Amino acid sequence: MASKMKIKKNDNVIVITGKDKGKTGVVKAVFPKENRVLVVGVNMATHHTKPSQADPQGGRKQIEASIHASNVAHVDPKDSKKPTRVGYKTVDNGRKVRVARRSGEVID
């Protein structure tokens, strides 16, 4: 069962656990059914390709693999390089926005 994800595409995140701990990047894609995200430059995997007409060279290519959403946290917009949790707040016009718990800054 997929829960509501607080991480969206183009969010700035930091890896909080695992082999890439401490790395930051931008979310390229979100997979809510699997509760996973694809972050640029994080969790690189080697993909072996055969030569083909489209790619006559073939060889080994580095691609990003998805990472579980619980292993990443938002980067605080006010205090960069620090992870923060995400909360929700309604603004004056009744719109619901995401806010950083660490600094109170609006993420959206």
BELJOSUL-V823507 format. One record per pair of residues at least 24 apart in sequence whose C-alpha atoms are under 10 Angstrom apart, sorted by sequence separation. I is the first residue (numbers start at 1). J is the second residue. D is the distance in Angstrom with one decimal. If there is no record, write none. Layout:
i=I j=J d=D
i=I j=J d=D
This chain:
i=8 j=32 d=9.7
i=15 j=39 d=9.3
i=19 j=43 d=7.9
i=20 j=44 d=9.3
i=40 j=64 d=6.8
i=41 j=65 d=9.4
i=42 j=66 d=8.5
i=43 j=67 d=7.0
i=76 j=100 d=6.3
i=78 j=102 d=9.0
i=79 j=103 d=7.7
i=5 j=30 d=8.8
i=7 j=32 d=9.5
i=14 j=39 d=9.3
i=18 j=43 d=9.2
i=39 j=64 d=7.2
i=40 j=65 d=9.3
i=42 j=67 d=8.3
i=75 j=100 d=8.6
i=76 j=101 d=8.6
i=77 j=102 d=9.6
i=78 j=103 d=6.7
i=5 j=31 d=9.3
i=13 j=39 d=8.1
i=38 j=64 d=7.0
i=39 j=65 d=8.1
i=40 j=66 d=9.7
i=74 j=100 d=8.0
i=76 j=102 d=7.0
i=77 j=103 d=8.1
i=78 j=104 d=8.8
i=79 j=105 d=9.9
i=5 j=32 d=6.6
i=12 j=39 d=9.1
i=15 j=42 d=8.3
i=38 j=65 d=6.5
i=39 j=66 d=7.1
i=75 j=102 d=9.9
i=76 j=103 d=7.2
i=77 j=104 d=9.4
i=78 j=105 d=6.9
i=4 j=32 d=7.6
i=5 j=33 d=9.8
i=7 j=35 d=9.9
i=9 j=37 d=8.7
i=11 j=39 d=9.4
i=14 j=42 d=9.6
i=15 j=43 d=9.8
i=37 j=65 d=8.8
i=38 j=66 d=4.5
i=39 j=67 d=7.6
i=76 j=104 d=9.2
i=77 j=105 d=6.8
i=78 j=106 d=9.7
i=2 j=31 d=9.5
i=3 j=32 d=7.4
i=4 j=33 d=9.7
i=7 j=36 d=9.7
i=8 j=37 d=8.6
i=9 j=38 d=9.0
i=10 j=39 d=9.2
i=36 j=65 d=9.8
i=37 j=66 d=5.4
i=38 j=67 d=6.2
i=76 j=105 d=8.0
i=77 j=106 d=8.2
i=2 j=32 d=6.1
i=3 j=33 d=8.1
i=5 j=35 d=7.4
i=7 j=37 d=8.2
i=9 j=39 d=9.3
i=10 j=40 d=10.0
i=36 j=66 d=6.1
i=37 j=67 d=5.5
i=38 j=68 d=8.8
i=76 j=106 d=9.7
i=77 j=107 d=7.2
i=1 j=32 d=9.5
i=2 j=33 d=5.0
i=3 j=34 d=9.6
i=4 j=35 d=8.9
i=5 j=36 d=9.3
i=35 j=66 d=9.8
i=36 j=67 d=5.5
i=37 j=68 d=6.3
i=38 j=69 d=9.1
i=76 j=107 d=8.5
i=1 j=33 d=7.1
i=2 j=34 d=7.0
i=3 j=35 d=7.6
i=5 j=37 d=9.9
i=34 j=66 d=9.8
i=35 j=67 d=8.8
i=36 j=68 d=4.3
i=37 j=69 d=5.8
i=75 j=107 d=9.6
i=1 j=34 d=8.6
i=2 j=35 d=6.6
i=35 j=68 d=6.2
i=36 j=69 d=4.9
i=37 j=70 d=9.5
i=39 j=72 d=9.3
i=74 j=107 d=9.1
i=1 j=35 d=9.2
i=34 j=68 d=8.2
i=35 j=69 d=5.8
i=36 j=70 d=8.2
i=37 j=71 d=9.6
i=31 j=66 d=8.7
i=34 j=69 d=9.1
i=35 j=70 d=8.2
i=36 j=71 d=9.2
i=37 j=72 d=8.7
i=28 j=64 d=9.7
i=30 j=66 d=8.8
i=31 j=67 d=9.9
i=36 j=72 d=9.7
i=29 j=66 d=8.7
i=30 j=67 d=9.9
i=31 j=68 d=9.5
i=32 j=69 d=9.0
i=28 j=66 d=9.7
i=31 j=69 d=9.1
i=30 j=69 d=8.9
i=25 j=72 d=10.0
i=24 j=72 d=9.1
i=26 j=74 d=9.9
i=18 j=67 d=9.6
i=23 j=72 d=9.6
i=24 j=73 d=9.5
i=25 j=74 d=10.0
i=21 j=71 d=8.8
i=22 j=72 d=9.6
i=24 j=74 d=9.4
i=25 j=75 d=9.4
i=20 j=71 d=9.8
i=21 j=72 d=9.0
i=24 j=75 d=8.1
i=15 j=67 d=9.2
i=15 j=68 d=10.0
i=17 j=70 d=8.9
i=18 j=71 d=7.4
i=15 j=69 d=9.5
i=16 j=70 d=8.6
i=17 j=71 d=5.5
i=18 j=72 d=9.7
i=15 j=70 d=9.2
i=16 j=71 d=5.6
i=17 j=72 d=7.5
i=15 j=71 d=5.9
i=16 j=72 d=5.5
i=17 j=73 d=9.8
i=14 j=71 d=8.6
i=15 j=72 d=4.4
i=16 j=73 d=6.7
i=24 j=81 d=7.9
i=13 j=71 d=9.9
i=14 j=72 d=5.5
i=15 j=73 d=6.5
i=16 j=74 d=9.8
i=23 j=81 d=9.4
i=13 j=72 d=6.2
i=14 j=73 d=5.4
i=15 j=74 d=8.9
i=22 j=81 d=8.7
i=24 j=83 d=9.9
i=12 j=72 d=9.9
i=13 j=73 d=5.4
i=14 j=74 d=6.2
i=15 j=75 d=9.6
i=22 j=82 d=9.7
i=12 j=73 d=8.7
i=13 j=74 d=4.4
i=14 j=75 d=6.0
i=22 j=83 d=9.7
i=7 j=69 d=7.7
i=11 j=73 d=9.8
i=12 j=74 d=6.1
i=13 j=75 d=5.1
i=14 j=76 d=9.7
i=6 j=69 d=9.1
i=7 j=70 d=10.0
i=11 j=74 d=7.3
i=12 j=75 d=5.8
i=13 j=76 d=8.8
i=5 j=69 d=8.0
i=11 j=75 d=8.4
i=12 j=76 d=8.7
i=5 j=70 d=9.8
i=7 j=72 d=8.9
i=12 j=77 d=8.7
i=7 j=73 d=8.2
i=8 j=74 d=10.0
i=6 j=73 d=9.5
i=7 j=74 d=7.5
i=14 j=81 d=7.6
i=16 j=83 d=7.9
i=6 j=74 d=9.1
i=12 j=80 d=9.8
i=13 j=81 d=9.1
i=14 j=82 d=8.0
i=15 j=83 d=8.7
i=12 j=81 d=10.0
i=13 j=82 d=9.6
i=14 j=83 d=6.5
i=13 j=83 d=7.7
i=14 j=84 d=9.4
i=13 j=84 d=9.3
i=6 j=85 d=9.2
i=7 j=86 d=8.7
i=6 j=86 d=6.8
i=6 j=87 d=8.4
i=6 j=88 d=9.5
i=7 j=98 d=9.8
i=6 j=98 d=8.1
i=12 j=107 d=9.8
i=11 j=107 d=8.6
i=11 j=108 d=9.2
i=8 j=108 d=9.9
